[in-house]
Amino acid sequence: MSNKKISVIVPIYNVEQYIIECLDSIVNQSYKKLEIILVDDGSPDNCGKICDEYAKKDSRIKVIHQENGGLSAARNAGLDVATGEYIGFVDSDDYIEMNFFEELLKSIEEYHASLAVCGVKKFGLENRMESYGNKQLSSSEYLKALLCGTVKSYSCNKLYKASLFEIIRFPNGEMFEDLKIMHLIGEKTTLVSFTDKTFYNYRIRQNSITFNNKGTKAKDYLTATHNRSERYKGTELFIFAIAGEFRSLRVIVSDMSWNKEKEYRDLFNQSKQLFKICKKEIKGFQKLLSYIYLISPKLYLLLKKIALNISSIDI
């Protein structure tokens, strides 16, 4: 078995009822050479005390207490002090299976990959499994899948070579922080290894950051995917980024009232402009529409209207 150190970064805020389940799932991992970095992000409950108690019992645990700065700031604080050859993230209201790190490290080393990905079990307000099968993708293949959304931009169901985060940090104070950097990580990968096993358990709860503020969520999600499209304009990845941006439009389409607000209409018009560029410059336009039809027939019909240059779109 490998003897490489894995730094596990756990951002913690106001999750007292879940944190013990989370921490137990980490300290009891089958792979033992862990550096466990708990970042108490100014939590107003007893999370900070619980972290300190765990640190007294396990020498692998380091605790950082800081003023509340948000999820990105907490993850970045962990990255700044991490000393492992590999990096993993676990959110403090989630938990992992006991062989999470052992299996992902084995996958990385077997295929000489720079990143390993496992399936996700979502539970709580909704229950579903997300798995990608057993496969290995080149950097280009992985980016295409990531951009169009067939592989999700989660940060927590992965094990990374630490070098991938050498100059990359999460954007402070923003929603969808994963979506805003996972493609940058993807650009630095050589090979990405997937396992069809589901090792990460993701809790969906009503008072989480992304569950609330649906209007802000829609705006931030579309902005993030739009910025990715702009980044890859003129490259072979552009059509995949466009597909991802249109996929994100479902968030807005699903609530018609949002589109009556000027700020969302402006974002929507940005997407219309990109669609026109796509139609003019990319030969695979029909292929793109076919892909979008599989995602959402309603969205497909909407985009067909845009393609016909209908200036007023009744959503």
LOGU-741997 format. One record per residue: residue in one letter; x, y, z of N, C-alpha, C in turn; residue number from 0. Coordinates in steps of 0.05 Angstrom, whole numbers. Example, Ala and Ser with C-alpha at 12.3 -4.5 7.8 and 13.67 -1.06 7.14 Angstrom:
# LOGU-741997
(pt 'a', (264, -114, 156), (246, -90, 156), (264, -66, 156), 0)
(pt 's', (257, -45, 142), (273, -21, 143), (258, 1, 157), 1)
This chain:
# LOGU-741997
(pt 'm', (17, -24, 0), (0, 0, 0), (17, 25, 0), 0)
(pt 's', (8, 45, -14), (23, 71, -15), (27, 83, 13), 1)
(pt 'n', (49, 99, 15), (54, 112, 40), (53, 142, 37), 2)
(pt 'k', (39, 152, 17), (37, 181, 11), (17, 194, 31), 3)
(pt 'k', (24, 218, 40), (6, 232, 58), (-16, 246, 42), 4)
(pt 'i', (-41, 244, 53), (-64, 257, 42), (-73, 279, 62), 5)
(pt 's', (-75, 304, 52), (-86, 325, 69), (-116, 327, 64), 6)
(pt 'v', (-131, 324, 85), (-160, 325, 83), (-170, 352, 95), 7)
(pt 'i', (-183, 368, 79), (-191, 395, 87), (-221, 395, 92), 8)
(pt 'v', (-229, 403, 117), (-257, 403, 124), (-265, 431, 133), 9)
(pt 'p', (-280, 446, 117), (-290, 472, 125), (-314, 469, 143), 10)
(pt 'i', (-316, 483, 165), (-336, 478, 185), (-351, 504, 194), 11)
(pt 'y', (-377, 503, 191), (-393, 526, 200), (-422, 517, 207), 12)
(pt 'n', (-429, 520, 232), (-457, 516, 241), (-469, 489, 233), 13)
(pt 'v', (-454, 468, 238), (-463, 441, 231), (-461, 422, 255), 14)
(pt 'e', (-466, 432, 278), (-462, 417, 303), (-475, 389, 302), 15)
(pt 'q', (-499, 388, 291), (-514, 363, 291), (-503, 342, 271), 16)
(pt 'y', (-485, 350, 253), (-475, 332, 233), (-445, 327, 236), 17)
(pt 'i', (-431, 344, 250), (-401, 343, 249), (-389, 318, 260), 18)
(pt 'i', (-401, 306, 280), (-389, 282, 292), (-390, 259, 272), 19)
(pt 'e', (-412, 256, 258), (-414, 235, 237), (-393, 240, 216), 20)
(pt 'c', (-389, 265, 208), (-369, 272, 188), (-341, 265, 197), 21)
(pt 'l', (-334, 275, 221), (-306, 271, 231), (-301, 241, 237), 22)
(pt 'd', (-320, 227, 247), (-316, 198, 251), (-310, 183, 225), 23)
(pt 's', (-324, 192, 204), (-320, 178, 178), (-291, 183, 167), 24)
(pt 'i', (-279, 206, 176), (-252, 212, 167), (-231, 199, 184), 25)
(pt 'v', (-233, 201, 210), (-212, 190, 228), (-212, 159, 227), 26)
(pt 'n', (-234, 147, 219), (-235, 118, 218), (-230, 107, 190), 27)
(pt 'q', (-218, 123, 172), (-212, 114, 145), (-193, 89, 146), 28)
(pt 's', (-196, 72, 126), (-178, 49, 124), (-150, 58, 117), 29)
(pt 'y', (-147, 80, 103), (-121, 92, 97), (-114, 111, 119), 30)
(pt 'k', (-92, 106, 133), (-86, 119, 158), (-68, 144, 155), 31)
(pt 'k', (-52, 146, 134), (-33, 168, 133), (-47, 194, 123), 32)
(pt 'l', (-61, 206, 142), (-77, 229, 136), (-68, 253, 152), 33)
(pt 'e', (-69, 276, 140), (-66, 302, 154), (-94, 314, 153), 34)
(pt 'i', (-108, 315, 176), (-136, 324, 176), (-137, 353, 186), 35)
(pt 'i', (-144, 371, 168), (-145, 400, 173), (-173, 409, 177), 36)
(pt 'l', (-181, 416, 202), (-208, 425, 208), (-207, 455, 209), 37)
(pt 'v', (-223, 468, 192), (-223, 497, 192), (-250, 507, 204), 38)
(pt 'd', (-248, 516, 229), (-272, 527, 242), (-275, 556, 232), 39)
(pt 'd', (-294, 560, 214), (-298, 586, 201), (-316, 604, 217), 40)
(pt 'g', (-308, 609, 242), (-323, 626, 260), (-351, 615, 266), 41)
(pt 's', (-352, 589, 269), (-378, 576, 274), (-391, 585, 300), 42)
(pt 'p', (-416, 593, 301), (-429, 604, 325), (-438, 583, 345), 43)
(pt 'd', (-437, 557, 337), (-446, 536, 355), (-422, 523, 368), 44)
(pt 'n', (-424, 498, 375), (-402, 484, 390), (-382, 470, 371), 45)
(pt 'c', (-383, 475, 346), (-366, 461, 327), (-336, 465, 333), 46)
(pt 'g', (-328, 490, 341), (-300, 495, 347), (-291, 478, 370), 47)
(pt 'k', (-307, 476, 391), (-300, 459, 414), (-298, 430, 407), 48)
(pt 'i', (-317, 421, 390), (-316, 393, 381), (-290, 387, 366), 49)
(pt 'c', (-282, 406, 349), (-257, 403, 334), (-233, 400, 353), 50)
(pt 'd', (-232, 417, 372), (-210, 416, 392), (-209, 390, 407), 51)
(pt 'e', (-233, 379, 414), (-234, 354, 428), (-224, 331, 410), 52)
(pt 'y', (-230, 331, 385), (-220, 311, 367), (-190, 313, 363), 53)
(pt 'a', (-180, 338, 363), (-151, 342, 360), (-135, 331, 383), 54)
(pt 'k', (-147, 332, 407), (-134, 321, 431), (-131, 291, 429), 55)
(pt 'k', (-150, 278, 415), (-150, 249, 414), (-135, 238, 390), 56)
(pt 'd', (-130, 254, 370), (-118, 245, 345), (-97, 265, 336), 57)
(pt 's', (-71, 256, 336), (-49, 274, 329), (-48, 282, 300), 58)
(pt 'r', (-64, 269, 284), (-65, 276, 255), (-81, 301, 250), 59)
(pt 'i', (-96, 309, 270), (-115, 331, 266), (-102, 358, 273), 60)
(pt 'k', (-105, 377, 255), (-98, 405, 259), (-124, 422, 258), 61)
(pt 'v', (-127, 441, 277), (-151, 457, 278), (-143, 486, 272), 62)
(pt 'i', (-157, 499, 254), (-154, 527, 249), (-180, 541, 257), 63)
(pt 'h', (-177, 561, 275), (-200, 577, 283), (-197, 605, 269), 64)
(pt 'q', (-217, 613, 254), (-215, 639, 240), (-242, 652, 240), 65)
(pt 'e', (-242, 679, 234), (-268, 693, 232), (-282, 683, 207), 66)
(pt 'n', (-309, 684, 208), (-325, 674, 186), (-318, 688, 160), 67)
(pt 'g', (-310, 672, 140), (-304, 683, 114), (-317, 668, 91), 68)
(pt 'g', (-332, 647, 98), (-346, 632, 78), (-331, 606, 70), 69)
(pt 'l', (-345, 590, 55), (-334, 564, 47), (-307, 565, 33), 70)
(pt 's', (-305, 583, 13), (-280, 586, -2), (-257, 594, 16), 71)
(pt 'a', (-262, 613, 34), (-240, 623, 51), (-231, 600, 70), 72)
(pt 'a', (-250, 584, 79), (-242, 561, 96), (-226, 541, 81), 73)
(pt 'r', (-235, 534, 57), (-219, 514, 41), (-192, 525, 35), 74)
(pt 'n', (-190, 551, 28), (-164, 563, 21), (-146, 563, 45), 75)
(pt 'a', (-157, 568, 69), (-140, 567, 93), (-128, 540, 97), 76)
(pt 'g', (-143, 519, 91), (-133, 492, 93), (-112, 486, 72), 77)
(pt 'l', (-116, 496, 47), (-97, 492, 26), (-70, 506, 33), 78)
(pt 'd', (-72, 528, 46), (-47, 544, 52), (-29, 529, 72), 79)
(pt 'v', (-40, 511, 88), (-23, 498, 108), (-20, 468, 102), 80)
(pt 'a', (-33, 458, 81), (-32, 429, 75), (-3, 421, 67), 81)
(pt 't', (6, 398, 76), (33, 388, 70), (32, 361, 56), 82)
(pt 'g', (8, 350, 50), (7, 324, 37), (13, 324, 8), 83)
(pt 'e', (20, 301, -3), (24, 298, -32), (-2, 298, -47), 84)
(pt 'y', (-24, 292, -32), (-51, 292, -44), (-69, 309, -27), 85)
(pt 'i', (-91, 319, -39), (-111, 336, -26), (-138, 324, -30), 86)
(pt 'g', (-154, 324, -8), (-182, 316, -9), (-199, 336, 6), 87)
(pt 'f', (-224, 340, -2), (-242, 357, 12), (-266, 342, 22), 88)
(pt 'v', (-275, 347, 46), (-300, 335, 56), (-316, 358, 69), 89)
(pt 'd', (-340, 363, 61), (-357, 383, 73), (-368, 372, 100), 90)
(pt 's', (-370, 390, 119), (-375, 381, 147), (-403, 371, 153), 91)
(pt 'd', (-421, 373, 134), (-448, 361, 138), (-451, 336, 121), 92)
(pt 'd', (-429, 327, 109), (-428, 302, 93), (-412, 281, 108), 93)
(pt 'y', (-410, 257, 97), (-392, 237, 108), (-383, 219, 85), 94)
(pt 'i', (-361, 205, 90), (-349, 188, 69), (-347, 159, 78), 95)
(pt 'e', (-348, 141, 59), (-345, 113, 65), (-316, 107, 75), 96)
(pt 'm', (-313, 86, 91), (-287, 82, 105), (-264, 77, 86), 97)
(pt 'n', (-269, 69, 61), (-247, 64, 42), (-245, 85, 20), 98)
(pt 'f', (-257, 108, 25), (-257, 131, 6), (-229, 137, -3), 99)
(pt 'f', (-211, 144, 15), (-184, 152, 8), (-167, 129, -2), 100)
(pt 'e', (-170, 106, 10), (-155, 83, 1), (-160, 76, -28), 101)
(pt 'e', (-186, 76, -36), (-193, 68, -63), (-186, 90, -83), 102)
(pt 'l', (-189, 115, -76), (-183, 136, -95), (-152, 138, -99), 103)
(pt 'l', (-137, 135, -78), (-108, 135, -81), (-99, 111, -98), 104)
(pt 'k', (-111, 88, -93), (-104, 65, -109), (-110, 70, -139), 105)
(pt 's', (-132, 83, -145), (-140, 89, -172), (-119, 108, -185), 106)
(pt 'i', (-111, 129, -170), (-91, 148, -180), (-65, 133, -187), 107)
(pt 'e', (-56, 117, -169), (-29, 104, -172), (-30, 82, -193), 108)
(pt 'e', (-52, 68, -195), (-54, 46, -215), (-53, 57, -243), 109)
(pt 'y', (-66, 80, -248), (-67, 91, -275), (-49, 115, -279), 110)
(pt 'h', (-32, 122, -259), (-14, 145, -261), (-30, 170, -267), 111)
(pt 'a', (-52, 174, -254), (-70, 197, -258), (-62, 219, -239), 112)
(pt 's', (-72, 243, -245), (-68, 266, -227), (-93, 272, -211), 113)
(pt 'l', (-115, 258, -217), (-140, 264, -204), (-157, 238, -205), 114)
(pt 'a', (-170, 231, -183), (-188, 208, -182), (-216, 217, -173), 115)
(pt 'v', (-237, 205, -185), (-264, 213, -180), (-281, 189, -174), 116)
(pt 'c', (-299, 192, -154), (-317, 170, -147), (-346, 179, -150), 117)
(pt 'g', (-365, 161, -147), (-393, 168, -148), (-402, 181, -122), 118)
(pt 'v', (-426, 194, -124), (-437, 209, -102), (-465, 199, -96), 119)
(pt 'k', (-471, 194, -70), (-498, 188, -61), (-509, 213, -48), 120)
(pt 'k', (-530, 224, -59), (-543, 248, -48), (-567, 238, -31), 121)
(pt 'f', (-569, 249, -7), (-590, 241, 11), (-600, 265, 28), 122)
(pt 'g', (-623, 261, 40), (-635, 283, 55), (-662, 291, 43), 123)
(pt 'l', (-663, 316, 33), (-688, 325, 20), (-694, 311, -6), 124)
(pt 'e', (-674, 300, -18), (-678, 282, -41), (-656, 261, -41), 125)
(pt 'n', (-662, 239, -54), (-643, 216, -54), (-638, 207, -82), 126)
(pt 'r', (-612, 206, -89), (-605, 196, -116), (-575, 189, -116), 127)
(pt 'm', (-568, 173, -135), (-540, 165, -138), (-529, 177, -164), 128)
(pt 'e', (-504, 186, -164), (-491, 195, -188), (-464, 180, -190), 129)
(pt 's', (-461, 166, -213), (-437, 151, -217), (-429, 154, -247), 130)
(pt 'y', (-403, 151, -252), (-393, 156, -279), (-380, 131, -291), 131)
(pt 'g', (-381, 109, -277), (-369, 84, -288), (-339, 83, -283), 132)
(pt 'n', (-328, 60, -291), (-299, 57, -289), (-286, 65, -315), 133)
(pt 'k', (-270, 86, -315), (-257, 95, -340), (-235, 114, -333), 134)
(pt 'q', (-219, 120, -353), (-197, 140, -351), (-200, 159, -374), 135)
(pt 'l', (-198, 185, -368), (-201, 205, -388), (-176, 222, -390), 136)
(pt 's', (-168, 230, -414), (-146, 249, -417), (-156, 276, -407), 137)
(pt 's', (-138, 295, -405), (-145, 322, -396), (-166, 334, -414), 138)
(pt 's', (-162, 331, -440), (-181, 343, -459), (-209, 330, -457), 139)
(pt 'e', (-209, 303, -455), (-235, 289, -452), (-249, 296, -426), 140)
(pt 'y', (-234, 299, -405), (-245, 306, -379), (-257, 334, -380), 141)
(pt 'l', (-242, 353, -392), (-252, 380, -394), (-278, 382, -410), 142)
(pt 'k', (-280, 367, -432), (-305, 367, -448), (-328, 357, -431), 143)
(pt 'a', (-324, 335, -416), (-345, 324, -400), (-353, 343, -377), 144)
(pt 'l', (-333, 356, -366), (-337, 375, -344), (-353, 400, -354), 145)
(pt 'l', (-345, 410, -376), (-357, 435, -386), (-386, 431, -395), 146)
(pt 'c', (-392, 409, -407), (-419, 405, -416), (-437, 393, -394), 147)
(pt 'g', (-426, 386, -372), (-441, 377, -349), (-446, 348, -346), 148)
(pt 't', (-434, 331, -363), (-438, 302, -360), (-421, 292, -336), 149)
(pt 'v', (-401, 307, -328), (-387, 303, -303), (-390, 328, -286), 150)
(pt 'k', (-399, 325, -261), (-406, 348, -245), (-380, 360, -233), 151)
(pt 's', (-383, 386, -228), (-360, 402, -218), (-359, 402, -187), 152)
(pt 'y', (-363, 379, -175), (-360, 377, -146), (-330, 377, -139), 153)
(pt 's', (-324, 389, -116), (-296, 387, -107), (-292, 364, -88), 154)
(pt 'c', (-313, 354, -75), (-311, 336, -53), (-311, 306, -59), 155)
(pt 'n', (-317, 298, -83), (-317, 269, -90), (-291, 261, -105), 156)
(pt 'k', (-270, 276, -99), (-245, 272, -114), (-220, 271, -96), 157)
(pt 'l', (-199, 260, -106), (-173, 261, -93), (-154, 273, -114), 158)
(pt 'y', (-139, 294, -106), (-122, 310, -124), (-93, 307, -117), 159)
(pt 'k', (-76, 307, -137), (-48, 312, -131), (-46, 341, -121), 160)
(pt 'a', (-30, 345, -100), (-29, 372, -88), (-19, 393, -108), 161)
(pt 's', (-3, 385, -127), (8, 404, -147), (-14, 417, -163), 162)
(pt 'l', (-37, 405, -165), (-59, 418, -180), (-68, 444, -168), 163)
(pt 'f', (-64, 446, -141), (-73, 470, -127), (-49, 489, -121), 164)
(pt 'e', (-27, 485, -135), (-4, 501, -130), (-9, 531, -132), 165)
(pt 'i', (-24, 540, -152), (-30, 568, -156), (-60, 574, -157), 166)
(pt 'i', (-76, 553, -153), (-105, 556, -155), (-118, 557, -127), 167)
(pt 'r', (-136, 576, -123), (-151, 577, -98), (-181, 582, -105), 168)
(pt 'f', (-199, 576, -86), (-227, 580, -90), (-233, 610, -88), 169)
(pt 'p', (-253, 620, -104), (-259, 649, -103), (-274, 656, -78), 170)
(pt 'n', (-264, 675, -63), (-276, 682, -37), (-303, 696, -41), 171)
(pt 'g', (-322, 690, -24), (-348, 704, -23), (-366, 699, -46), 172)
(pt 'e', (-363, 678, -61), (-379, 672, -84), (-393, 645, -82), 173)
(pt 'm', (-417, 643, -93), (-430, 617, -95), (-419, 601, -119), 174)
(pt 'f', (-423, 575, -119), (-413, 557, -140), (-383, 559, -143), 175)
(pt 'e', (-369, 560, -120), (-340, 562, -121), (-327, 538, -135), 176)
(pt 'd', (-340, 515, -133), (-329, 491, -147), (-330, 495, -177), 177)
(pt 'l', (-353, 504, -186), (-358, 508, -215), (-338, 528, -227), 178)
(pt 'k', (-328, 546, -210), (-311, 568, -220), (-281, 560, -221), 179)
(pt 'i', (-274, 537, -209), (-246, 529, -211), (-241, 501, -222), 180)
(pt 'm', (-261, 484, -222), (-256, 456, -230), (-246, 453, -259), 181)
(pt 'h', (-254, 471, -276), (-243, 470, -304), (-213, 480, -304), 182)
(pt 'l', (-206, 498, -285), (-178, 506, -283), (-161, 483, -273), 183)
(pt 'i', (-172, 468, -254), (-158, 443, -245), (-156, 424, -268), 184)
(pt 'g', (-178, 421, -283), (-178, 402, -306), (-157, 409, -326), 185)
(pt 'e', (-151, 434, -330), (-130, 442, -350), (-103, 432, -341), 186)
(pt 'k', (-99, 428, -315), (-73, 420, -305), (-70, 390, -302), 187)
(pt 't', (-91, 375, -307), (-90, 346, -304), (-76, 333, -328), 188)
(pt 't', (-66, 309, -324), (-55, 293, -346), (-75, 271, -353), 189)
(pt 'l', (-83, 256, -332), (-103, 235, -336), (-121, 235, -311), 190)
(pt 'v', (-147, 231, -316), (-166, 230, -294), (-179, 202, -293), 191)
(pt 's', (-178, 190, -269), (-188, 163, -266), (-214, 163, -250), 192)
(pt 'f', (-234, 148, -261), (-260, 146, -248), (-265, 118, -238), 193)
(pt 't', (-278, 116, -215), (-288, 90, -205), (-319, 92, -203), 194)
(pt 'd', (-332, 70, -209), (-362, 70, -208), (-372, 66, -179), 195)
(pt 'k', (-353, 63, -160), (-362, 59, -133), (-370, 86, -121), 196)
(pt 't', (-390, 85, -103), (-401, 110, -90), (-389, 112, -62), 197)
(pt 'f', (-369, 129, -59), (-356, 132, -33), (-362, 157, -18), 198)
(pt 'y', (-375, 177, -32), (-381, 203, -20), (-411, 206, -15), 199)
(pt 'n', (-418, 214, 9), (-447, 217, 16), (-452, 247, 21), 200)
(pt 'y', (-468, 258, 3), (-474, 287, 2), (-501, 293, 13), 201)
(pt 'r', (-502, 308, 35), (-527, 314, 49), (-540, 339, 36), 202)
(pt 'i', (-565, 336, 28), (-580, 359, 18), (-600, 367, 40), 203)
(pt 'r', (-595, 392, 51), (-612, 401, 73), (-623, 429, 67), 204)
(pt 'q', (-646, 434, 79), (-661, 458, 72), (-647, 484, 79), 205)
(pt 'n', (-631, 484, 99), (-618, 509, 107), (-589, 512, 97), 206)
(pt 's', (-582, 496, 76), (-556, 498, 64), (-554, 524, 47), 207)
(pt 'i', (-529, 531, 40), (-525, 556, 25), (-538, 555, -3), 208)
(pt 't', (-534, 532, -17), (-544, 531, -44), (-573, 524, -46), 209)
(pt 'f', (-585, 514, -24), (-614, 508, -25), (-630, 533, -24), 210)
(pt 'n', (-621, 553, -9), (-635, 578, -6), (-626, 598, -27), 211)
(pt 'n', (-639, 621, -28), (-632, 643, -47), (-633, 633, -76), 212)
(pt 'k', (-655, 622, -84), (-657, 610, -110), (-651, 630, -133), 213)
(pt 'g', (-661, 655, -129), (-656, 675, -150), (-626, 681, -153), 214)
(pt 't', (-612, 686, -131), (-583, 690, -131), (-569, 666, -142), 215)
(pt 'k', (-578, 642, -135), (-566, 617, -144), (-567, 616, -174), 216)
(pt 'a', (-591, 622, -186), (-594, 621, -215), (-575, 640, -229), 217)
(pt 'k', (-574, 664, -218), (-557, 685, -230), (-527, 677, -229), 218)
(pt 'd', (-518, 668, -205), (-490, 661, -202), (-483, 636, -219), 219)
(pt 'y', (-501, 617, -220), (-496, 593, -236), (-492, 600, -266), 220)
(pt 'l', (-511, 616, -276), (-509, 623, -304), (-485, 640, -310), 221)
(pt 't', (-478, 659, -291), (-454, 675, -294), (-429, 658, -296), 222)
(pt 'a', (-427, 638, -278), (-404, 620, -277), (-400, 605, -303), 223)
(pt 't', (-422, 594, -314), (-420, 579, -339), (-416, 597, -362), 224)
(pt 'h', (-426, 622, -361), (-421, 641, -383), (-392, 649, -384), 225)
(pt 'n', (-380, 653, -361), (-351, 660, -360), (-334, 637, -371), 226)
(pt 'r', (-342, 612, -366), (-327, 590, -378), (-330, 590, -408), 227)
(pt 's', (-353, 596, -418), (-356, 598, -448), (-338, 619, -459), 228)
(pt 'e', (-337, 642, -446), (-319, 663, -455), (-290, 654, -455), 229)
(pt 'r', (-282, 639, -435), (-254, 630, -432), (-246, 613, -456), 230)
(pt 'y', (-265, 596, -465), (-257, 576, -485), (-266, 584, -513), 231)
(pt 'k', (-275, 608, -517), (-283, 618, -543), (-260, 616, -563), 232)
(pt 'g', (-264, 604, -586), (-243, 601, -606), (-227, 576, -603), 233)
(pt 't', (-235, 558, -584), (-221, 533, -581), (-240, 510, -586), 234)
(pt 'e', (-230, 485, -586), (-247, 462, -591), (-265, 457, -567), 235)
(pt 'l', (-259, 469, -544), (-276, 465, -520), (-300, 484, -520), 236)
(pt 'f', (-301, 503, -538), (-323, 523, -537), (-350, 511, -539), 237)
(pt 'i', (-354, 492, -557), (-381, 480, -561), (-390, 465, -536), 238)
(pt 'f', (-371, 454, -521), (-377, 439, -497), (-384, 459, -474), 239)
(pt 'a', (-370, 482, -474), (-376, 503, -454), (-403, 515, -460), 240)
(pt 'i', (-410, 519, -486), (-436, 529, -493), (-458, 510, -484), 241)
(pt 'a', (-454, 484, -489), (-473, 464, -480), (-478, 466, -450), 242)
(pt 'g', (-456, 470, -435), (-458, 473, -406), (-473, 498, -398), 243)
(pt 'e', (-468, 519, -413), (-482, 544, -406), (-512, 542, -411), 244)
(pt 'f', (-519, 529, -433), (-548, 526, -439), (-561, 506, -419), 245)
(pt 'r', (-545, 487, -410), (-556, 469, -390), (-562, 485, -364), 246)
(pt 's', (-545, 504, -358), (-550, 520, -334), (-575, 538, -337), 247)
(pt 'l', (-583, 544, -361), (-607, 560, -366), (-632, 546, -355), 248)
(pt 'r', (-631, 520, -352), (-654, 506, -341), (-661, 517, -313), 249)
(pt 'v', (-640, 526, -298), (-645, 537, -271), (-663, 561, -273), 250)
(pt 'i', (-659, 577, -294), (-676, 601, -297), (-702, 594, -310), 251)
(pt 'v', (-702, 577, -330), (-726, 570, -344), (-746, 557, -325), 252)
(pt 's', (-737, 543, -305), (-754, 528, -287), (-771, 547, -269), 253)
(pt 'd', (-763, 572, -267), (-779, 592, -252), (-782, 617, -270), 254)
(pt 'm', (-805, 618, -283), (-809, 639, -303), (-807, 667, -292), 255)
(pt 's', (-814, 670, -267), (-815, 697, -256), (-787, 710, -255), 256)
(pt 'w', (-766, 694, -253), (-739, 705, -251), (-732, 721, -276), 257)
(pt 'n', (-742, 711, -299), (-735, 724, -324), (-748, 751, -329), 258)
(pt 'k', (-767, 758, -311), (-779, 784, -314), (-762, 806, -300), 259)
(pt 'e', (-742, 797, -285), (-724, 816, -273), (-701, 823, -291), 260)
(pt 'k', (-695, 849, -293), (-676, 858, -313), (-649, 845, -311), 261)
(pt 'e', (-639, 840, -286), (-612, 829, -284), (-611, 801, -296), 262)
(pt 'y', (-632, 785, -293), (-632, 758, -305), (-637, 760, -335), 263)
(pt 'r', (-653, 779, -344), (-657, 782, -373), (-631, 790, -386), 264)
(pt 'd', (-615, 807, -373), (-589, 814, -384), (-571, 790, -387), 265)
(pt 'l', (-570, 773, -366), (-554, 749, -368), (-564, 731, -390), 266)
(pt 'f', (-590, 729, -392), (-601, 712, -413), (-593, 722, -441), 267)
(pt 'n', (-594, 749, -444), (-586, 760, -470), (-557, 755, -476), 268)
(pt 'q', (-539, 754, -456), (-511, 747, -460), (-510, 719, -472), 269)
(pt 's', (-526, 701, -462), (-526, 674, -472), (-537, 673, -501), 270)
(pt 'k', (-556, 690, -507), (-566, 691, -535), (-544, 699, -554), 271)
(pt 'q', (-527, 718, -545), (-505, 727, -562), (-485, 705, -567), 272)
(pt 'l', (-479, 690, -546), (-461, 667, -549), (-472, 646, -568), 273)
(pt 'f', (-499, 643, -566), (-512, 623, -583), (-509, 631, -612), 274)
(pt 'k', (-511, 657, -618), (-508, 666, -646), (-480, 661, -656), 275)
(pt 'i', (-460, 666, -638), (-432, 660, -645), (-429, 630, -651), 276)
(pt 'c', (-441, 614, -634), (-439, 585, -637), (-451, 577, -664), 277)
(pt 'k', (-475, 588, -670), (-489, 581, -695), (-472, 589, -720), 278)
(pt 'k', (-459, 611, -718), (-444, 621, -741), (-417, 607, -745), 279)
(pt 'e', (-403, 601, -723), (-376, 592, -725), (-371, 562, -722), 280)
(pt 'i', (-390, 548, -710), (-385, 520, -704), (-402, 502, -722), 281)
(pt 'k', (-388, 484, -736), (-402, 466, -754), (-419, 446, -740), 282)
(pt 'g', (-413, 441, -715), (-428, 421, -700), (-453, 432, -687), 283)
(pt 'f', (-466, 453, -698), (-489, 465, -687), (-512, 446, -683), 284)
(pt 'q', (-518, 430, -703), (-540, 411, -701), (-534, 390, -680), 285)
(pt 'k', (-509, 382, -678), (-501, 362, -658), (-505, 374, -630), 286)
(pt 'l', (-499, 399, -627), (-503, 413, -601), (-533, 413, -594), 287)
(pt 'l', (-550, 419, -613), (-578, 420, -607), (-588, 392, -600), 288)
(pt 's', (-578, 372, -613), (-586, 344, -607), (-578, 337, -579), 289)
(pt 'y', (-555, 346, -570), (-546, 341, -543), (-565, 354, -523), 290)
(pt 'i', (-571, 379, -529), (-588, 395, -511), (-616, 383, -509), 291)
(pt 'y', (-626, 372, -532), (-652, 359, -531), (-653, 335, -512), 292)
(pt 'l', (-631, 321, -510), (-630, 298, -491), (-630, 308, -462), 293)
(pt 'i', (-619, 332, -458), (-618, 343, -431), (-646, 354, -423), 294)
(pt 's', (-658, 369, -441), (-683, 382, -434), (-698, 390, -460), 295)
(pt 'p', (-719, 375, -467), (-735, 383, -491), (-746, 411, -490), 296)
(pt 'k', (-753, 420, -466), (-764, 447, -462), (-742, 467, -469), 297)
(pt 'l', (-718, 463, -460), (-696, 481, -466), (-689, 480, -496), 298)
(pt 'y', (-691, 456, -508), (-686, 453, -536), (-704, 471, -552), 299)
(pt 'l', (-730, 471, -546), (-750, 487, -560), (-744, 517, -557), 300)
(pt 'l', (-735, 524, -533), (-728, 552, -527), (-705, 560, -545), 301)
(pt 'l', (-684, 543, -547), (-661, 550, -563), (-667, 551, -593), 302)
(pt 'k', (-685, 534, -601), (-694, 535, -629), (-706, 562, -636), 303)
(pt 'k', (-720, 574, -616), (-731, 601, -621), (-709, 621, -624), 304)
(pt 'i', (-688, 618, -607), (-665, 637, -609), (-652, 633, -637), 305)
(pt 'a', (-649, 609, -645), (-636, 603, -671), (-651, 616, -694), 306)
(pt 'l', (-677, 620, -691), (-694, 633, -711), (-694, 663, -708), 307)
(pt 'n', (-676, 673, -690), (-673, 702, -685), (-699, 715, -676), 308)
(pt 'i', (-715, 701, -660), (-738, 713, -649), (-729, 732, -626), 309)
(pt 's', (-734, 757, -629), (-723, 777, -610), (-737, 776, -584), 310)
(pt 's', (-763, 771, -583), (-778, 770, -558), (-785, 741, -552), 311)
(pt 'i', (-774, 731, -530), (-777, 703, -523), (-796, 701, -500), 312)
(pt 'd', (-818, 688, -504), (-838, 684, -483), (-832, 657, -469), 313)
(pt 'i', (-819, 659, -446), (-811, 635, -433), (-835, 624, -416), 314)
